[in-house]
Amino acid sequence: MGPHTFNFAEAAEAAELSLAAGAALRAQTIDEAVAQTLALLNSGQRGAWAKRVLAFAEKHRGVRLRMAQRIARWLA
């Protein structure tokens, strides 16, 4: 996630949760993001990181449906 998130604050907050869960990386530039990704893929942490990502995704499953329900209520 980059440093400029003012126009999608709710998504940025969700991304902060994934960072806190160890399921995401933060980079200031594309070069930094590439370097972090390559370092992760080449490290012994790839499997542990994948488990954290899957656990985070499972915990937040159904977000699209909940968001659609909120939008539907707003439109009604």
C-alpha positions in Angstrom: 0.0 0.0 0.0 1.3 3.4 -0.9 1.5 6.5 1.2 -1.5 8.4 -0.3 -4.8 6.9 0.8 -7.0 9.9 1.4 -9.5 9.1 -1.4 -10.2 5.5 -0.2 -9.9 5.8 3.6 -12.1 2.7 4.4 -10.1 0.5 2.1 -6.9 1.9 3.7 -8.2 1.1 7.2 -8.8 -2.5 6.0 -5.3 -2.6 4.6 -3.9 -1.4 8.0 -5.6 -4.5 9.5 -3.8 -6.7 7.1 -0.5 -5.0 7.9 -1.1 -5.5 11.6 -1.9 -9.2 10.9 1.4 -9.6 9.1 -0.5 -10.4 5.9 0.6 -7.3 3.8 3.7 -5.2 3.1 3.9 -1.4 2.9 6.1 0.3 0.4 6.7 4.0 -0.4 7.7 3.3 -4.0 7.2 0.6 -6.6 10.9 -0.2 -6.4 10.6 -0.7 -2.7 7.5 -2.9 -3.2 9.4 -5.1 -5.8 12.4 -5.4 -3.5 10.2 -6.4 -0.5 8.3 -8.9 -2.6 11.5 -10.5 -4.0 13.1 -10.6 -0.5 10.0 -12.3 0.9 9.8 -14.8 -2.0 13.4 -15.7 -1.5 13.3 -16.0 2.2 12.4 -18.8 4.5 9.3 -16.8 5.5 7.2 -17.4 2.4 5.2 -20.3 3.9 4.5 -18.5 7.2 3.5 -15.4 5.3 1.2 -17.3 3.1 -0.5 -18.8 6.1 -1.0 -15.3 7.6 -2.5 -14.1 4.3 -4.9 -17.0 4.1 -5.9 -16.6 7.7 -6.6 -12.9 7.2 -8.6 -13.6 4.0 -10.7 -16.2 5.8 -11.4 -13.9 8.7 -12.6 -11.2 6.4 -14.6 -13.5 4.1 -18.0 -12.1 3.0 -16.9 -8.5 2.9 -18.3 -8.0 -0.6 -21.7 -9.3 0.4 -21.8 -7.1 3.5 -20.8 -4.1 1.4 -23.5 -4.9 -1.2 -26.1 -5.1 1.5 -25.1 -1.7 2.9 -25.2 -0.2 -0.5 -28.7 -1.7 -1.2 -30.0 -0.3 2.1 -28.6 3.1 1.2 -30.2 3.0 -2.3 -33.6 1.9 -0.9 
